[in-house]
Amino acid sequence: EVQLVESGGGLVQPGRSLRLSCAASGFTFDDYALYWVRQAPGKGLEWVSGISWNSGDIAYADSVKGRFTISRDNAKNSLYLQMNSLRAEDTAFYYCAKGPAAPVSNYYFDYWGQGTLVTVSS
Amino acid sequence: DIVMTQSPDSLAVSLGERATINCKSSQSVLYRYNNKNYLAWYQQKPGQPPKLLIYWASTRESGVPDRFSGSGSGTDFTLTISSLQAEDVAVYYCQQYYTTLSWTFGQGTKVEIK
């Protein structure tokens, strides 16, 4: 059974940093691309970032480019999102999602984690 | 970026009746070289993460009940629930994955029981 478990969320002040993690199990981790998608409370879905199986291709939404960094450790079956210079508008549930293939681009998301809440407030 | 627009924003349907959700993309998501539409549908129940229902516009994900179906091509797509069940109460999102290294979702359609 595919499992994606996010952690690292919490309350953080504007301008500070936070690192999210996603622990994966139930599939061959380094065979698949992975993504972060966020959802502000009561709002819709926004794709944040994606990374290919070997970290060779990485993409960011314009709203986070230059502030967020995605990475993965295939030896630890883990995905990360380093979030710097956080703003109030970054407040959201952050979901880790898996793609159905190794390349990051031009695929949908077939499994999602339960999410972790990031609240940016003073 | 491709903008995805869903209609309606919400709808109330009686149990056992048909529910239809529309999704329109600001440009075609049909890739002519493989004749595939790069369009997916997700279901999100209250307090839960999204769940993949349909991909390539009309391919049902394994385990998804056959009352869910997707149709359309190019810029206009439809998700149909043929006979609404109580467990189908959720918000439904369409998503395009046509654009290289960029993904966008529709704003969501809330489905309730009338």
HADDOCK unambig.tbl for C-alpha pairs under 7 A between the chains (distance, minus, plus):
assign (segid A and resid 44 and name CA) (segid B and resid 107 and name CA) 5.62 0.50 0.50
assign (segid A and resid 44 and name CA) (segid B and resid 108 and name CA) 6.42 0.50 0.50
assign (segid A and resid 45 and name CA) (segid B and resid 105 and name CA) 6.37 0.50 0.50
assign (segid A and resid 46 and name CA) (segid B and resid 104 and name CA) 6.95 0.50 0.50
assign (segid A and resid 46 and name CA) (segid B and resid 105 and name CA) 6.84 0.50 0.50
assign (segid A and resid 47 and name CA) (segid B and resid 103 and name CA) 6.18 0.50 0.50
assign (segid A and resid 47 and name CA) (segid B and resid 104 and name CA) 6.66 0.50 0.50
assign (segid A and resid 59 and name CA) (segid B and resid 101 and name CA) 5.67 0.50 0.50
assign (segid A and resid 105 and name CA) (segid B and resid 100 and name CA) 5.52 0.50 0.50
assign (segid A and resid 105 and name CA) (segid B and resid 101 and name CA) 5.13 0.50 0.50
assign (segid A and resid 106 and name CA) (segid B and resid 97 and name CA) 4.93 0.50 0.50
assign (segid A and resid 106 and name CA) (segid B and resid 98 and name CA) 5.53 0.50 0.50
assign (segid A and resid 106 and name CA) (segid B and resid 99 and name CA) 6.71 0.50 0.50
assign (segid A and resid 106 and name CA) (segid B and resid 100 and name CA) 5.99 0.50 0.50
assign (segid A and resid 107 and name CA) (segid B and resid 97 and name CA) 5.74 0.50 0.50
assign (segid A and resid 108 and name CA) (segid B and resid 40 and name CA) 6.59 0.50 0.50
assign (segid A and resid 108 and name CA) (segid B and resid 97 and name CA) 6.21 0.50 0.50
assign (segid A and resid 110 and name CA) (segid B and resid 52 and name CA) 5.68 0.50 0.50
assign (segid A and resid 111 and name CA) (segid B and resid 51 and name CA) 6.97 0.50 0.50
assign (segid A and resid 112 and name CA) (segid B and resid 49 and name CA) 6.43 0.50 0.50
assign (segid A and resid 112 and name CA) (segid B and resid 50 and name CA) 6.72 0.50 0.50
assign (segid A and resid 113 and name CA) (segid B and resid 49 and name CA) 6.72 0.50 0.50
assign (segid A and resid 114 and name CA) (segid B and resid 48 and name CA) 6.67 0.50 0.50
assign (segid A and resid 114 and name CA) (segid B and resid 49 and name CA) 5.48 0.50 0.50
